[in-house]
Amino acid sequence: MRFLPFTAGYDIPVIIAVAGEDAIIPCNFTTPLEDDGASLILWYRLDKPNPIYTLDVRSGPVSQGRHFPMMEMGERIYFNVSVHPPTLVFSSVTPEDAVPPHEPIIMDEYGQRLRGVIGKYDEGSTLTFICDVDGGDPHPSVTWWRGDTLLDDDYNVTTKGFVRNKLTLNEIRRSDLLAQYSCITSNTNLTKAKKESIQLDMNPKYSQRLNIKKLILRVNKPFRLHGVSGFQKHNPESHDTFFQNSIKDFVPPYQAPQIDRA
C-alpha cells in the first residue's frame, strides 16, 4: 500500500505501508519567514471531497491547535506535531485505505468510447483498442483479456495521469466473431477488480467450395453438383449463381445450391 503526500512545487514521494501496521506520512509545514507560520492544515485523500484531517492553529501555537479527524476515520488517524517533521499517523492500515481506481473506459483509436457489441468489422482487418483508467493509489494494473486468457499486461501512465493499455488485434478472423474482450483493472490483490468488456461483430469474407466427385458422365443422363458457400453475415442480398458456359441458374439466399442438369 502506498501513500502520496503532496507539496506544491516538489516531487511526490511514495510512502509504503504494510497492512495491519501503522503508516507515517511526514508533512513539514514550517517556513523560513518569521511571523509566517501555518494557521490551518488540511489533509485530503484523492477520492474524498472533504478533508480527512484538519489542524486549526489560528487561535494559538501549533502545540495547542485543535484536531479534527474525519468522523469515519475515528481514532485511526492522528497528526503528530510534537515531532520534526510533523507526521500524519494511520493506525492499523487496511487495503481500504488505498484509493481505488475508477471504472475502465474502452475507446477506439479515435477516442470514441466503445461498449457492448461493436462493429461490424471486416474479416482480416487490424483493430486497435485503448483502455484508460483514471485514479487509483497506487497506480492500478490495466490488462486485456479474451475470455479467461490474458492477452496484454503492458500498460503505461500518460502525461495526463491515465493508466493506459493499448491492444492491437492483427487480421481478425471468423473465430473473433462475438468474441469477448475485457479490460480489467485493480490496484491491489485484495481489492475487487473492475472490468469493461466489448464483443466484436464482423463481416466474414465470402467463401465457396464446389464438391465434385469423380463422375462417369453418360449422354442424356442427369448429374448433380453440390456447392457450399459462406455468406456475408446478415446479408440478405447474398446469392449463389451456377454457370454452364453462358447459361446461369439463380439459387435463392441460404439454400443449398444443388442443381440437376441433363
N, C-alpha and C positions, 0 to 999 in steps of 0.2 A: 504494500500500500504506500502511496506517495502523497505528499502534501506540497503545494507550491505557494510559498509566501511571496507576495509581490510588493516591490518598492519601485515607484516610478523612476525610470532612468537607469535601472540596474537589471542585469540578467536575473532570470527567475531560478533560484536554487531548488533542488529536489530534496525533500525530506522523506526518508524511508522508515516505515514503522512496521512492526510485526503485530499481527492480530493477537489481541489479548494483553499486549503490553502498552506502555504509555508512549505517546508521540509528543515530542517537544519541538515547537516551532519558534525560532527566535524573531524578535522584532525590535530593532534599535531605533527608537523614536527621538533620541537626543539630537540636539543641534549645536553647532559651534557658536551660534549667535547668542549673546546674553539677552535675557528677557524675551526669549522667543521659544519657550517650551510648548509642548503639545498640551492642548486643552481637552481634546476629545479624540479617542482612538477607537476605531470601528474595525471589527474583523468580519469579513464576508466569505461565503462559500459560493462558488460559481452558480450553483443551481438553486440558491435561495435569494429571494428578493430583498430580505431584511438582514441586518447584521446578526451573526451568530453570537457575537460578544461585543459589549460596549464598555469602555472605561471612560468615565466622566471625571476629569480633574479640573473643571472650571472653577470649583469653589475652594481649591487649596492645592497642596503639593501632591505629587503622584502617589506618595505613600498613603495618602488619605483619600484617594479617589474612590468613587462609587463604581462597583462592578455590577454589570447586568448581562448575565449569560442568557442565551435564548432558552425559553422555557423547556422545549423538548430536549435540550442538551442536559438540563439539570445540573447536577454536581460533577458531571463527567468532564467539564471544561473549566479551566481557570487560567487567568492571565497573571502570571507571577512577575511583579515589578520589583521584587526585592533582590533580584539577581541582575547581572550585566552580561550580555544584553537581556532585557526582559523577554520572557518566553510564554507562549500560549501552550498550555499542557492539556492534551487529550488523555483521559484515563481509560484504560481497557479498550483500545481501538478495536473496532469491528469492521467487517467488509462494507457495511452500510455507510461508513464514514467516507468512503471513496465517492467521487462524483460519477454517476453512471452516464454513459453516452446517450445521445438522442437516437431516435429510430433511423436506420439506414435509408438512404434515398438512392434509387437506381435511375440513371439517366442514359440517354444515347450520347453519341459523340458530339451532338449539337447542343447538349444541355437540356433536352426535353425529358421530363420525368416519365418513367415507364412503370406500369403496374399491371398485374394480371396477365391475360393473354395478349400478346403483342404481335405485330406483323400485319400483312403477310410478307415474308421474305422469300426470295427465290433460292431454290436449292443451288448450292455452290457459292453463295455469297459469303463474304467475310464481314463479320459484325463486331462492333466494339461497344461494350457496356461499361459505364462508370458507376461505382458505388461510393458515395460520400457519407461520412458520419461526422456530426458536429458534437463537440463537448466531450466529456469524459476525463477523469483524472484518476489514474494515469491515462495516457492516450490509449484508446481501445485497439484491439486487433480487428482487422476487417478482412474477411476471407470469402472466396467464391466457391460454391458447391454445385454439383449436379446430382440431385438426389442425396445420397449419403457419401458421395465421392468428392473429396477435396480437389479442386481444380487449381486454385491460386491463393497463396498466402503471402504474397509480396505486396505490401502497402507502404505508403509514404504520407508525410504531413505536408499539405500545401502551404503556400505563403499566407493564405487566409485562415489557416488553423484547422482546416478539414483533414480528416484522415481518409485517404483515397486508395482504392484498389481498382485498377483498370483491367477488364477481362476482354480478350480478343478471341473470337471463335473463327477459325480459318475454314473456309469452304464447308459450310453447314451441309449435312446430309439428311436423308429421309429419316434416319433414326433420331434426328433432333426435333422432329415434328411433335409439338406439345410436350417436349422435354421441359422439366422444371429446373431453372437455375436460381439459386438463392444467394443473397449476400447476408452474411451473419457477422454480428459484432458483439464483443464482450471485452471488458477491461480488467476482469479478474476471473479466476477459475471458480469463484464462489458466488458470483452474481449471475442472474439469468440472462442468457444471450438474447439478442433482438435480431429479428430476421425480416427481410423483404424478398419476395420471390416474383419471378416472371416465367411465362411459358411462351414458347416460340410457335407461332402459326406460320406455315410456309406453303409455297407453291412447288411441289415436287416436279422435277423435269419429266417430260413425256417419254415413255419408253414403250417399245413394242417388240414382240417376238413372234415369228411365224414358225409354227411347228409343222414340219414337212417330213413325214416318214418316207422311207424308200418304197415307192409305189410302182406297180406294173400297170400302165395305162392301156386300156382297150378302146378301140374305136366304138363310138356311140354308147359308152358306158359312163355313168357318173363317177366323180371322185370328190373327196372332201378335203378342204384346207381349214385348219384351225389356227386362229391368231389370238394372241393375248397382248393386251395393251394396258399401260398405266396412264391414267388421265390426270390432267391438272386437277388438284383438289377443288371441289365445289365449282367446277366449270361446266355448266350445263350445255355449253356450245360445243363441247368436245365430241368428236365422232370419228369413226374409222371408215376408210374408203378402200375397197379392194379393186384392183385393176387387172383386166386381162387384155393385153395390148392396149387399145384405145377405149375399151368398154369398162365402165366402173360401176360398182354396186355400193349403195349407201347403207351403212349399218347404224341404227339409232344409238344414242349415247347409252353406255353402261350395259349393252347387250353383248353377249359373247359373239364375236364376229365369226360366224360359221356359214359357209357357202357351199351349196352343191351345184356343180356345173357339169354339163354334158360336153 
